[in-house]
């Protein structure tokens, strides 16, 4: 998968892609190509691709020799500002207040074919022989620094994974103030910039803008990847669609502050970069110390956004998420939150669990309010022991009763947070993240614990471990409802470590707690959550196979949230709940049918008062759960695709099996339109042209017809078609189950 040609060209390739770079005249690394596979190349082939010196007016020569060589317009692999390149660079290192204009030159390289999965830090993994990693060593002799650039290519993916390591070989400490993970240079600016942005309750909507000379940036300084922006960025070829055009994307395996930037220079060349946000970041390296960046996952598609989505989903499931969750069914969850909030006890919850079991649910998740004296969301965080008023026999006795029903048992924790009234806050005020001044911000009535301090992490795990063992816990919902302000650690102050190291050390502390839990309890399913979707990223998915995507469970709002999220993340990671109507977040009234038709795409759950349902509604839920169980693997791990381009009033998506023998498609219309066309079709380009398919057990249609003519949209009520109408009113949904029944003749 990795070829080294003439000791200066590096070609990473498989059947899908080629990634090509080389050693330039100045012994730095220049970028040549990333895209569709070029096959096996010769030295002569690659010579054609290398840039010839053509010094542009106003550029500065790289050195004082007689050549015209400059970095100003060269595509590079790890560019540095200040040595004839005036664009933003990937790395900035200082000695004291003095910037070092780094000049890394290639000295060595090596190849490895092992990439083991280790819980100590979130990284991609692969079985032996399924990937190859090229590590190139570069040195800046003058500044006594060594840089390693790591590139991994996988047999089964269009991804290129990058990471870096900087080591101080000198006697004098140096200070890293910027060190990014992902970098890709492209020869034109003929792209639209895509990112996933929004806010709490409306996370990860697809946003796009055309590129022009200058820079565009998305980022987070919240201590988490955040609700407002996501660490996924992409460049889509202008006039591309969901099924056409090139797309270049990158994501970072990291859950803290990030920055993603695209810069276009005066020659319309484009530089895309992603990594740890350099603001409020630093890392001091003493002699022989090193720093490793999180991995960046670059991805390429030559057939639009659907192909990109499919490639990312497959890669994340095969090389980031714990492989055990590809084989195990995700349980159908009942979460008590919107059914009871804080008003419950052992008996009332047990009755809810029994009702859920009768309807086919498989895991009872006890949400907030089971610990300390937690009767409102403003107290007891950090006191992770049972509220004996609600559970006089203990949480273990309740868990035993749940297990006796044949249900799995789950609990909600918010381990990173602490309430002012908690025992931990009284006993260890120095464990709270806050600046040593009188005024301090407070969010949701709580503070953040200092997870940069290993003692804090160990203390919290000690409490959680007791509960996990006592309850024989199957499932954890890990929440995080408050972002970090006044980022200051008394622990770092005592250790004489710069406070600008706090944010990165904090997220490493979060990973450390995950590692402790999963080392001792490897089979526990942890669902990530951060006030909903405030930390939906590859770092969390490494430990948590699914994430609560938004606190907004309204079916209409989830259309845009799911459309954006599944551009960058797998369907198996998107946790869905059928909640009450009117919805508790936006007060919208939608049918139980629409809520269920939406929530079945991905891990399914329910979060509403089962006792308030009619017998008809209970029967509808039972029927839906039976259907979901029959198709669970497809609805969780099938190839997901979008079928409509805009998604403004109509959304249509689906999943198809690997062998293309089965597909399930969901159609959703937000608002009814008067006197719609009587016949409209949606083309389905993902099936086998030669197969004969049956739609909802009734009509037989060839795959070729579904691709070129399409699937008929459901008949909407138009005032006259009372008998024909399949959908009525606002907030419509319709599910198509498409099964191959035979091989059709001809094409």
N, C-alpha and C positions, 0 to 999 in steps of 0.2 A: 504493500500500500504506500510505501515511501521509497522514492528513488532519488539517489544523489548522483547527479550527472556532471562529469568533468570537475568534481570537487567544488563546484560553485553554484550549481542549480539544484533546488530542492523541489521535488514534485510529489505532493500528497494527492493520492487519487484512489478511486474505486470505480465501480460501474456508473455511478451517478455524477460524480464531480471531480474536478481537478482544482488544486490550490498550488500555486507556483510562485516561488520567490527566489532571490539570488543574492550573492555577495557582490556588492557594487565596487567600483574602483577604489573607494576609500575604506574598504573592508567592513562597511556597515551593510545592513540588509535592506534590499529594495523589493517592493512587491510588484508582481507581474500580472497575476490572473487568479480569479476565483469564479467558477461557473460550471457549466456542463462539462462532462468528462472530455478531455482531449486525447485520451488513449495514451499509448506509449510514445514518448517524445524523444527525439535525438537532440544532441547539442546544437545542430544546425537549426532545428525547429525553434528552439528557445532563443537562439541568437536573434532570430527575426523579431521576437517580442520585446527584447531589451531596448530601452530608450537610448537614443543617440544624443550626444551633447548638442544642444541648440540654445545657447544662453539667451535668455530674454532680457529686454531692456530693463535696467533698474535692479537686476538681481545681484547678489553678492557671491563672489567665488567662495567655495568651501575652504580653500587653503591658498597660500601665497605662491604655489607653483604655477607653471605656465598654462595648465589646463583650464578649460572653461567649466569644469565640473562644479555644480551647485546643487544644494538640496532644496532649493526654493520650489522647484516644480517636479521633484522626484516623488513617486509613490514609494512609501517606506513601510517597513514592518513594525517598527517601534520608534516613531519619530521623536526627536528632542528639539524643543524650542531653542533658538539662539545661535546655531552654528550654520547659518545661511538659510534656515527654514524659519519663516516668521509666523506660521500658523501655530495654533495651540498644539502642544506636544502631549506625550503620554506620561512623562515622568519629570518631576522637579525635586532636586536634592540640594540641600544647603549645608554649609559648615558655618555654624553660628548664623550671622545675618547675611553671609555671602552666598549667592547662588553659584552652583557649579554647572557650567555649560558642558554637559557630559558628551563624551565621544567614545561610544562603545564599538569595539572592533571584534570581529569573529576570531576566536582562537581554537574552538573545538566543537564537536558535535557527537551525539550518541543516539542509538535507537533502542527502544524497549518495546516489548509486546505484552506487558502485564499492566493491568489497572484494577487493583483490588478495591472493593468497597470497604471503607473504614469509617466508623461513626465519629471519629474525632473532629472531622470537618466535612461539610457538604461538598462533594466532588462527584464528577461522573465516574462511571466504572464500566468494565467490560471483562468478559471471560478471556482467559489466555488465548491469544491468537485472533481474537475478534476486533482488536484495535492495535494500532502502532503509534508510539509517541516519539517524536523527534525533539531532543533537547539540544539547543544550540547555546554554547557558552561564549559570551563576549566580555571583554575587559576594557575598562578605562584605566590605563596604566598611570596617568598623571594623578588621578584622584583615588587610586587604590580601591576600585569598586569592580565587582564581578556581577554580571547580569546573565541569568539563564532565561531563555525563551522556550516555553514548552508548547508543542503543537501535537494534538492527537487527532487522528483520522480513524473512522470506524468502518468496518466492512459493510454494514447494513444501513448507512446513513449519509446524507448530504452535509452533515455537520462537520465543522472544524472547531475543536475546543482549544482555547488558548489560556495560558497562565504564565506568570513570571515570578522570578525569585531574585532579589537583590541582596548581595552579601558585601559587608564592609571588610576589606582586607587590610585596611590601614590602622594606624594607632589612634587616630583622632575620630571621635564620634561624628556621624553625619545624621542629618535629619531629613527624612522623606516627607515632603509636603504634598506630593501628588504621585500616584502610581496606578494607572488604569490597566484594565484587563483586556478589553476588546478594542481592536483597531482594524479598520478596513478602508483602503483607499480605492476610489473608483474614478475612471477617466473622464466622466461627464457629470453634469448636474441634472440630467433628464429624468428626475425622479420626484415622486411625492414622498414627503416625510410622514410616516404613520407612527402613532403612539397611542397608548391606552390611558386615558385620563378621566377625571371626574371628581367625585367627592363622596363622603359618607352617604350611604343609601343609593348612590348612582355611580358605582365604581366601574372603571375600565371600559368606557365607551370609546369606540374607534374615532380618533381625530386625525385629520390629515391636512397638510399644507404643502404648496409648491416650494421648491428650493430656489434660492437666488443668492447672489454674492453676499456673504455674511454668515452668521451663526444662528442656530436654533438649539435650545437647551431644554431638557426636562430633567427634573431632579427631585430629591427629597432631603430634608434636613430634620426629619421628625424622629430619628433614631430607628425608623422602620422604613420599609420600601414605600408604604403610605397609600392612602385612599386617592390622593390627588394625581399621582403619576405612578406608573409601573415600570420596572427595570427591563422592559421590552421595547425595542425601537426597530423600525424597519424602513427601508427605501423601496418603494414600488415604482416600477417603470411607468412613466406617464402614459395615460390611456390604457393601462392594464386593468384587469378585472378580477373577479373571483376565480376565473379559470384561464386567464391569459396574462402574458407578460412576465418579465423577470422581477424577482423580489429578493433583496438582501436584508437579513435580519440578524439581530443579536440580542442575547439575554445574558444575565449574569447570575451565577449560582451564589446568591448573597441576599441577606434579609435586612441589611442596615441602610444607612444613607448612601445614595447612589447618584450618579450624574451620567446622562446620555446626551451626546452633542453631535451635531452634524455641521460641518463648516465647508463652505464653498469659496474657493479662492478666485483671483482675478482671471484665471484661465478656465473657469467653470469646472475645475477638478474638485472632487468631493472627498472629505475625510469624515468618517463616522467612528466615534469612540464611546466607550462605556466602561464604567467601573465604580469604585468607591468614590463618593463625592469628596473632592479635595478641600472643600470648605470645612473648617473645624475638624481637620484630620492632620495627623502627623505620626511619624514613627521614628524614634531615635534608634540608630544602630551603633552599638559599640563594636570594638574589634571582634571579628569573626561572627557577629550576629547577623541574622538574615530576616527578610520579610517576604512572605508569599502572598501574592494577590489571589483573590477568588477567581474561579474559572469563568471565562466568557464562552458562551455557546453561539457560534456563528452558524447561520443556516441559509441555504440558497434554494430558490424555486425558479423553474423556468416556465411554470404553468399557473401563475397567479396565486391568490391568497389561499384557496382551498388546498392546493398542493403544499404550500408552506405550513398551513395548519396541520395537515396530516403528517408531514415530516417531523415537525416539532413534537406532536403528540406521541408518535411512535418512539422517537428518540428519548423523550422524558420517561416514558413507561419502561423502556428497555435499559436505560443507562443512568437514571437519576433516582426514581422511586424504588423503594425496597422491592426486590423481585418477588417476595412472598405474596404481595398484593396483586400480582398478575394472575395468581392461581386461586386465591381465596375469594369467595363471594363477599361483596360489601354488604353488611347487614342493613335491612330496612329498619330505620330508626324511628322510635317515637320519642320526641323531646317534650318535656312537660312545660317549657317556659311560657309560651303564650296561652297554655291551658290554665296555669295556676299562678304564674309569677312567684311571689314569695309565700303565698297563702296555701300551705300544704302541711301534711304530716304523713307518717308511715302508712296509715290506713288509706287515706285519700289517694296517695300515689299508687298504692298497690291495686286499688280498684281501677285506676286509669290503665295501669300496665296489663291487668287482666282483660280489659276491653280491647286494648291494642293487640294482645295476643290472639284474641278471637277473630280479629280482622286480618291477621296474617303478618303482623309486625314482628321483628326479630330481636330488637335491642332496645331496652328502655334506658334513656339518658336523662339522669337527674341533673338539671341545670343549676343555676345560681340559687343560693339560699340554704344550702344543707349544712353549713359550717358556722362556727362562732356564734354570734347573735345577729345573723344576717337576715333582717326583715325588710330592709331597703337597700338600694345599691350605693350606700354611702358609709359602710362600715364593715369591720371584721376581716378584710382582706389581709392575709398573712397568718390568720389564726385557723390553720387547716386541721381542725378537729371537729367532731360531730356536734351539732346543735341537739342537745339531749331533750329539749322541749319538743322538738319535731320528731326525734328518733330516740325515745326513752331507752330502747334496747340496743341502741348503737347503729351506726351505718352498716356494720357488718351483718347484723340481723336482717336489715332491710334487703341488702344485696343477696343474702341467702334465700329470702322469699322470692326475689325476682328470678334468681337462677332456678328455683324450684318450679317456676312456671314454664321453664324451657326457654327463657329469654337471656340474652346477653345483658350485661350491666355496664353503664357508662356514667362518668361523673364530670362535671364542669370544674375547672381550676382556672384561676388567674394568677399564676405563680410569680410573675414579675412585678406585681403591684402590692401596695400596702396601704391600709387605711390609718388615718391619724389616731383612731381609738384602739388600735390593735395592740396586743401584747408585744409583738416584735418591734413596733414603733417606739413603745415606751422603754423597752429594754435595750434597744440598739438604735438610737436616733441617728448614729453615724452611718447606718446602712441605707439611709434615704438619699436619693439623688437630689441635691439642692446646694445652691451656692451659700457660703457662710455669711449671709446678710439677713436682715430682719424680714424683708419682703421676699416671698417665694410664691410662685404660681401653684395653683392646685387645679386639677382637672377631674371631673366626675367624682369629686370628694375623695380623691386618692393621690398618693405619691408613687413614684417609681423606685423600686429597689435597685441597689447598686450591684448589678450583675457583672461589673468589671472586677468585683471582689470575690475570689473563689470561695471564701468562707460563707458568703451570703448564699451562693448557689448550693453549696453542700447542706446548709441549714434548711433551705426550702425543700431540697430533695429528701432530707431526712423525714420531714413531715409528710410529704407525698408518698414516700415508700411505705410508711405505716398504713396509710389509707388503702393503697393499692393492694397490699398483702391482706389486709383485713377484709376487703370486699371481693378479693379474687377478680380484680377489675379487668374488663375486656376492652374498654373504650374510654378515651380521655378527650374531652373538648377543651383545648388549651386556648384561652382567651387573652387579649391584651387590649385594654380599652382606653389607654391614655398615652399620648406621645410625650417625648422627653423635652422638658424645658430646663433652663439654667443647668446645663449639663456639667456637673461638678462632682467629683468623687473624693471624699475624705481619705479613702484607701489609697488612691493614686497619689494624693498629696503626701501622705505618710511615706510612700515608697519612692518619693521624689521622681515621679513619672509625670510628664506633661499632661495637662488636662485635655489637650487636643487628641490624645490617644483614647479618650474615654469611649466615644461612640463605637469604634471598632472593637475595643475590648469588651464592651457591653454585649454586642451581638455574639462574640465568641463565648461569652458566659451563657447566653441563651442556648447556643449549640451544645455547650457542656452539659446543661441540664437534660436536654434531649438525649445525649449520649449516655448519661447515667441511667435514665429511665429505660431506654431500649437495650442497654447492656444487661440489666437485671430482669427486664420484662419484655423480651423481644417480640412477643406475639400481641402486645397491646396495640390496638389501632388508635393513633392520635390524630384527631381532626384539628388542623390549624384554624385559628380565628384571631382577628385583631379588630374588635369593634365591627365585625363582619370582614370585609375584604381589605383591611389595612396592611396586610402582610401576605399578599398572594404572590409568591415568588419561588424560584427554584431551590433556594436555600431551605425554605420550610418544606417543600415537597420532598426533599431528600429524606426527611424524618417523618413527615406526615403525608400519607398517600392521598389525602383529600383535605380540602379547605372549605370553610364556610365562606362563600364568596361575597355576601353582603347581608347586612341586617335587614335589608329590604327584601321581604319575601313575596311582594306583590307580583303576580304573574306578568303583568304588562311591563313593569320596570325590569323584571328579570330577562325579558327578550333582548334588550340592548346590552345588559350586563353579561349575559351568556354569549351573545354574538361576539363581543369584544374579547372576553376571557378566553374563549376557545380558539381564537386566532393564534394564541401563544401557548396555551396549556391544554393538557388532555382532558377529554370528557370525564374520565375516571376520577379526576381531581375535583370536579365541580359538584359540591354537596347541595342537594335540593330538598326543601321541605314544602309540603302542602300545608298552608296556614289558613287562618280563619278569613271569613268574608263577612262584613267589611274588613279589609286589610288593616292591620294595626299600625302600619307605617304611613299609608297615604289615604286610608279610608275608602279605597276603591272597592266596589262590589263586582266580583267576578264569579262565574259559575264554578262549582266543584269540578266539572268536566275540564274546563280550561286549565285550572290550577294543576290537576293531575296530568293532563296531556303535556304540560310544560315540564313538570318536575320529574317525569320518568326518564328524561335524558340525563343520565348521570346517576350517582348514588342517591337513592330515594329515601325520603324521610317524611314524617308528619309532625306537625306542631300546632295543635288546636284542641279545643275541649271536646273530647269524644262523647262526653255525656250530653252535650248540647246538640248532637246530631240527630236527625230523624232516622228512622229505620231504613228509608230509601237511601239516604246518604251513606249510611253504614254499609249497605249492600253494594253501592257504587264503589266505595273504597275497597271492599273485599274483592270485588271483581277486578279492579285495577291492579291490586297487589298480586292477584293470581296471574294476570297477564304479564306483569313486570317480572315475576319469578320465572315464567316460561322463556322470557327473552332477556334476562338480566345480563348475560355475558355480552350480548350485542349492544344493549343500551348503556353498558358501562365501558366496554373496551372496543366497540366497533369503530370503523373509520367514519369520523364525523365530517360533514360537508354542509356548506351553505348553498342554497339554490336561487335566492333572489339577491340582486345587487344592492339595492338601497336600504331596504329594511325600515322604511319610514312608517308606513301603515301596514304593510304585510311582511311577514317573516316566514321563511320556509327553510327548514334544515332537516337533516336526516343522518342515519347511520347505516352502513352497509357492511356485511361480513367480508372476511378476507377472500372467500371463494365466490363472492357475489351471488350467492344463492338466496340471500335474504336481505331485505332492507326495511327499515321503519322510518317513515317521513312524517314530520309534524308541520302543519300549516296553521298560521296564526294571523288573524286580521284584527287590528285594534279597534277601528271604527268602521261601521257599516257605511256603504255608499249607495245612494239611491240609483236604481235602474242600471246596475252594473251589466257589462256584457254577459250574454247568456252562456257563452263558452270561452273559457280562458285556460291556457295550458302552461305548465312549468316543465321545462326540459330537464331530464334526469340523465346526466352524462356519465354516471358511475357504475352502471350495470353492464352485464355481458350482452352484447348485441345479438348473439346467437341463441340466447335462452328465451324460453317462453315463461312469462311471469303471470301470476294470478294476484289481483289487487283486492284485498279485503275479502278473499274467498269467493269473489264473484266474477269480475271481468278478466279475461285472458288477453295479454298484450305482449308483443315481442319487445325485447330490450332495445332493438334498433328503432322501433316506433317511439318508445319512451324517451330515447335520446334525441331524436330529430323532430318529433312532434310534441311529445311531452305528456305529463300526467295532468289529467283534467282537474282544475281547481274545484273545490266543493261548491255546489250550487247555493248561492246566497238568496235568502228570501227577498223578493223584490215587490211585494204587494199583490202579486198575482199567482205565483208558483207555489201555492200552499202545499201541494203534495210532493213536489220535487225538492223543495228546499232542504239542504243538508246543514246549513248554519244560519243563525238568525241573530239580529241585533248586534250590539257592540261586543267586543271581546270574544271573538269567535276562535274556535280551534277545531282541527280535524286531523285524525291520524290515519295514515295509509300503512297497511302491513302488506309488503310485497314479497311473494314467495316464488322461487323458480319451480316449475312443475315438469319441464321437459326441455329438450334441446329442439329449438325451432329449426326448420329447414331453411337453408339459404342465408344470405346476408341482406 
